[in-house]
Amino acid sequence: MTEGTGLGLAISQQIVQMMSSQLQVESKIGEGSTFWFAVDLLEATGWIELDATKSANHIVGYAGKKQKILVVDDCWENRSVIINLLEPLGFELIEAENGLDALTKYQAHQLDLMITDNHNADNGWHRDA
C-alpha cells in the first residue's frame, strides 16, 4: 500500500466546504479510513447529449514524427493516468518509477519530453552535498 501526501484530502475538504457540507471520516486502526459527505443538489434540466466523437474539439492524434515521452512517478496509478490519456493519441510512452530509473531510461532513449512527479523529496533525484 502506498501513502500519499494528503493534498487530495485537503483539496476535497475545501470543495466539500464550498458546497456547504462537511467531510466526515471513520477510521479503524489497521483497516483504514472511510470518508463521505452529503450535499443538496438541484436536478439538472435541459441536458443536451453530445457525441464525443463528433465534437470539433475532440483530439484523436497528432501529425508528424512519433513523439517519445518518459513518465516518471513512484506511484503506478499516477503513471497509468498519464499513459491512458496519451497512448491513444499515438505517443510512445516509457515509464520510470523514480529519478534513478528515469536517468537510466533517459540515457537509453531519445526522448522528446519527460513528465515528472515532484511531490516527494526522496524520489531519487537528490544528490549528496
N, C-alpha and C positions, 0 to 999 in steps of 0.2 A: 504494500500500500504506500502511495506517495502522499506527502503533505504539501499543501500549497502555502502561499504567503498570507492568506486571509483577506487579500484585497477584494476578491469576488464577494465575500460575505459583507464587507464594509459597503461596497457599491450596492449590493442587493438591499441592505438595510436602508440606505438613503433613498432608493427608488420606492421601496415599500412605504417609507415615511412620507414621501411626496404624494402618495396615493391615500394619505390619511389612515394608515394602518400601522400595525406593529409586527415586527418579525418575532415569531415565537420559536423556542428551542426546547427540546427534550434530549437529555444526554444520559447514556448509561456507560459506566466505566467498562472498557474492554469490548464494547459493542458499537459505539459510535454515537452520532447525534442526528436528530431529525429536526429540520427547520420547516416552518409553514407560516402562512399568513392568509388573511381573508380580506377581500375588498368588495365594495359595492360598485358594480359597473352597469352602465346603461346598455341596452341592446342596440347593436349596430343596425342601422337601416340603410337601404339604398346601396348595398354592395353590388359591385359590378365584377363579375368573374373575368379574369384576364388569362389568356393562354400564354404562358411564359415563352413558349417557342415562337409566338408571333409578335412579341414585343420588339420594338425597334431598338431598345436598349439592352437586349439580351446578348451577352458576349459569348461567342461559340468557339473562338480561337484567335489566332493572330497570323499575320503573314511574315514570311522571312525564315531565316535560319532557326532551327530548333534551339531554344534557349535552355541552358543548364542552370538550375537553382539548387543551392545547398540549404537545407532547412535544419537549423540547429536548435534543439531543445532537449532538456533532460527528461521531459515527460512525453511519452509516446503519444498520448492522447492529443496533446497540443500540436505535435508534428503532424498527426493524422488529419487534423482540421485543415491545415495549410495544404497538405498533399491532396486531400479530397477536393479542395477548391481549385487548385491549379492544374492538376493532372489532366482533367477532362479538356482543358484548353490547349493541350499539346506540349506543355513544358516537360523537360526531362528533369526529374526531381531526385535528389540524393539526400539521404538523412544522416544526421550525426547526433549522438547523444550528449556530447559535451564539447568543450573547447579543444581539448587534445584530439579527440576524434575528428573534429571539424578541420583542424590544421592538417591532419593526415590526408583527409579526403580533398581538401583544397589543393594540396600538392599533387594529388593523383589525377585530378580532373581539371580541365579548363572550364572554369565557372564564369557565368555571366552575372550572377547575383547570389548573395548569401543573406538569408533571413535568420536572425538570431534572437534568442530569448536572453534578456539581460536582467532578470529579476533576482538572480541568485549570485551572491558574491563568491560562492565556492563552486564555480562552474568549470574550472579547469583553464580559464583564460589568464588568471593572475600569474605573476612570477615572483620569485623570491627577491627581496630587496638587497 
